[in-house]
Amino acid sequence: MHKASLLAGAAMLTMTSFAAAAEIEVKMLNKGSDGRMMVFEPALVKIEPGDTVKFVAADKGHSAETVKGMLPDGAAPFVGKTSEDISVKFDQAGVYGVKCLPHYAMGMVAVIVVGAPTNIDQAKAVPQVGKAKQMFATLFEKLEAAKTPSK
């Protein structure tokens, strides 16, 4: 009986090590829960390689696509259609900048961090326009704050 318990325990450990990849939902909204207009919610997402982000067109007129230069070397860019959901599987570690093409200058941007943010300096160096510049700066500050342990 003891041997059967050990085998069952080993089987459970094996199964948990092959846990399914996560799917995170990011809504594309006209108005966020904080009152800001034209937002991705959440705008900062941390996931592991192999996880999927589903960008949901909760309000019409929005899209999700990578920002040129704001993705790890070798990662494939993606472009969603306006007013349509898009699911993106992120296999490569690094920082990905995402924008809503119609509302980019209004600051409708997001940052997806997959595993270690290996290309963060490269992503920060990409020139931005309008409110997108300020929003990306805020998101990178939040990311840095999350990496710094509290004292």
N, C-alpha and C positions, 0 to 999 in steps of 0.2 A: 504494500500500500504506500509506503514511503517513497518507493521508486516511481510509482505512478504520479505522485504529487510533484516530484522533482521534474519529471518529463512534462507535466502540464505547465509548470512554472516556466520551464525553458521554452516551450512552445509559445507562451504568452509574450515572453521577452522578444522572441524572434518576430512575432507579428507586429509588435509595437515599433520595432526598428524600421519596418517598411510602411510606416504611416503614409496615408495618401497626402498628396500635395494640397495645400490650402487654396481656397478661392476667396479673394477679398473683393468686396464691392465698393466702388467709388462712384458716387452720384454726380451727375452734371446738372447743376441747378441755376435757376435765375436768381435765387436768394438763399443764402446759407443760414444755418441755425444761429449764427452770430450777427445776422442782419446784413452782411456784405453781399453785394450784387455780383452775379456771374462768377460762380465758384465750383471747384471740385471739392467734394466732401466725402472723406477727409482729403486734404491737400498734401499731406506728408504720410507716406505709407512705407513701412519696413516689412519686407518679406524675405523668404529664403529662395535660393535657386530652385526652379521647378514649380514654384507657386504661380497662380494665375490672378490677374487683376481684371475684373469685369467692370468696365466703364459703362454706367447705366444712364441713358438719356432720360432722366426723370422729368426734365422739362425739354421741350422741343427747341431746336435751333443751335444745339451744341455738338461738338465733335471732340475726339481725343486723338492726338498724334504726337510723336516724338518731336522734340526741338532739335534742329540740326546742330550737331556738335555736342549735345548733352546726352550721350549714351556711351557705354564702354566700347573700346575698340573691338571690332568684329561683331558687335551686336546688331541685329537687324532692326531697322526703323519700322514703325507701323503708322498707318494713317486710317482713321475711322471715318465713316460717312456721317454727315450732319444728320442729327435727330435719330441716329441708330446706335444701339448698344454695340460694344466691341469687347471681346475677351482676348487678353494677351497673356501668353505664358512667358515668363521671364526665366531663362535658363542661365544667363551670364551675370555674374556678380558685378555690381557697380551702381552708379547713380544714373537715373534716367529722368530727363526733363520732359514734361508733357504739357501740351497747350491745347486749348480750344481755339481753333483757327479763327472763327468769327469774333471771339472775345479776348484774344491774346493781349492786345494793347490795353484792355481794361483790367488786366491782371488775372485772367482765368488760366492759371497754371498750377501744376502739381509736380511733386518730386517723389519718385519711386526709388527706394533704396533696396537693392537686392543683395543680401549677404553683406559683405564688407564694401564700404563706399570707396573702392579703389581709384576711381577717376574723379573724385570730388573737386580737386583743384582745376582740372580741365573743364568740368561742368560749370564751375563758378566763373571761369574766364570767358564764357560765351556771352557776347554783347546782347543785351535785351532792350526792349523799347517800352515806353509808356509805364503803366502801373505794373507790368510784368517784371520789370527790373526790381522794383521795390518788393513785390511779392516773393520773387525768388530769393532775394536777400533775407527776408523774414523766414522763409522755409529753411534756408541753409543755417541761419542762426539757431532755429529750433533743433535741427539735426545735430549741430555742434554741442548745444546745451544737453542734449540727451546722451551724448558720448562722454561728457564730463561728469565724473561722480560728484555727488553732493558731499559737503564737509559737515 
